Amino acid sequence: MSSPRLDVESLIAALNAEREGRDLSWRKLAQEAGVSPSSLTRMQQGKLPDVNTFTALTHWLRMPAEQFMASGSKHKPAEPNPMAVVSTLLRGRREMTPEALKALDELVQAAFKFSKEVK
């Protein structure tokens, strides 16, 4: 059995979605997350981040580290959890009140739950 491996591609995709949602440059993202811009560049080239960079980035995303773990190379990387992606994008909407974000999050959760029940 192979051990889990970091899915750098999924991490970069989540960072990019949050970055675009908040209209940030990669340099500003790095500054907010407390990592070097060169670390992000290396990750975009497929290189693994060090543990401190990985921790800082998942903290900045407000997503669990496990979200970016995939099984060994024989398996396709895990698909991102749609609720985690939607929730991250919603939290990036600074013009919405916390109450509106919570209501929208609950609405999306209800829609996902309903779609599972219909199948």
VENTA-V39079 format. One record per pair of residues at least 24 apart in sequence whose C-alpha atoms are under 10 Angstrom apart, sorted by the first residue. I is the first residue (numbers start at 1). J is the second residue. If there is no record, write none. Layout:
i	j
I	J
I	J
//
This chain:
i	j
1	71
1	72
2	70
2	71
2	72
2	73
2	74
2	75
3	69
3	70
3	71
3	72
3	73
4	66
4	68
4	69
4	70
4	71
4	72
4	73
4	77
5	48
5	66
5	68
5	69
5	70
5	71
5	72
5	73
5	77
6	48
6	49
6	54
6	65
6	66
6	67
6	68
6	69
6	70
6	71
6	72
6	77
7	46
7	48
7	66
7	67
7	68
7	69
7	70
7	71
7	77
7	78
8	43
8	44
8	45
8	46
8	47
8	48
8	49
8	54
8	68
8	69
8	70
8	77
9	43
9	44
9	45
9	46
9	47
9	48
9	68
9	77
10	67
10	68
10	69
10	70
10	77
10	78
10	79
10	80
11	43
11	44
11	54
11	57
11	58
11	61
11	65
11	67
11	68
11	69
11	80
12	40
12	41
12	43
12	44
12	46
12	57
12	68
13	44
13	80
13	85
14	57
14	58
14	61
14	63
14	68
14	80
14	84
14	85
14	88
14	89
15	40
15	57
15	58
15	60
15	61
15	88
17	61
17	85
17	86
17	88
17	89
17	92
18	60
18	61
18	85
18	86
18	88
18	89
18	90
18	91
18	92
18	93
19	61
19	89
19	92
20	89
20	92
21	88
21	89
21	90
21	91
21	92
21	93
21	94
22	89
22	91
22	92
22	93
22	94
23	92
29	57
29	60
30	56
30	57
30	60
32	56
32	57
32	60
33	57
33	58
33	59
33	60
33	61
34	60
61	85
61	88
61	89
61	91
61	92
62	87
62	88
62	91
63	87
63	88
82	112
83	108
83	109
83	112
//
